[in-house]
Amino acid sequence: MIRTVKVADARDICNIYNHYVTKTTITFEEEPVVLRDMESRISEISERFPWIVFEENEQILGYSYATSWKSRGAYRYSVESTVYISPLFTNRKIGTQLYEQLLFTLNEMNIHSVIGGIALPNIPSIKLHEKLGFEKIARFKEVGWKFNKWIDVGYWQLNMKGGTETARTRGSSS
């Protein structure tokens, strides 16, 4: 079942995310996220943007959310997307289901551009983004340093129908 996140999900989300923090270069955070910080992130992000979880048998198996791409006003129709799946439950299309729901919700919110940043190499994430229609738009070389090595980051982008009608009807008054 896919549903909106609750602050009470923070412990499960920490467990999923901290695996990637401590064992992979998928995220550039280097220290595990503590419960109160994750609770704060959930509260702050979910006030403005969708944060959803995949739950099965009262256990969170994955989550996805969107955040502002940049803080300047002209970026208001663009977001950065995130999806993480418990390493125990990969290869079950949970990421696809979460991402499809996230994209549907973002389109309903009139978001126009969704940007996914991927630490490279990461074949599964690239395949997921491209399966959903994202196109590779950039690669930044050696911008992250983790586990004593340089890491590249690629960006994939999906432009949706959202945002354009809202922007056109608001004109220059925004």
Number of C-alpha atoms within 10 A of each C-alpha: 12 16 13 13 22 14 16 11 18 21 16 17 26 20 16 20 23 19 13 21 18 16 11 15 22 20 17 15 15 16 9 14 15 13 18 13 12 18 18 13 13 21 15 12 15 19 9 11 17 21 25 22 25 21 17 11 7 8 12 22 22 25 29 22 25 24 19 18 17 12 8 8 8 9 14 17 21 24 22 18 22 18 21 21 24 19 13 8 12 14 11 9 12 23 24 16 14 26 22 13 17 23 20 14 15 25 19 12 15 19 23 22 21 23 24 22 21 21 21 19 14 13 9 10 19 21 12 15 22 14 11 13 14 19 17 17 11 12 16 13 12 12 11 16 13 14 12 6 9 12 19 15 18 18 19 20 22 19 16 17 12 19 20 14 12 14 16 9 10 10 9 7 6 8
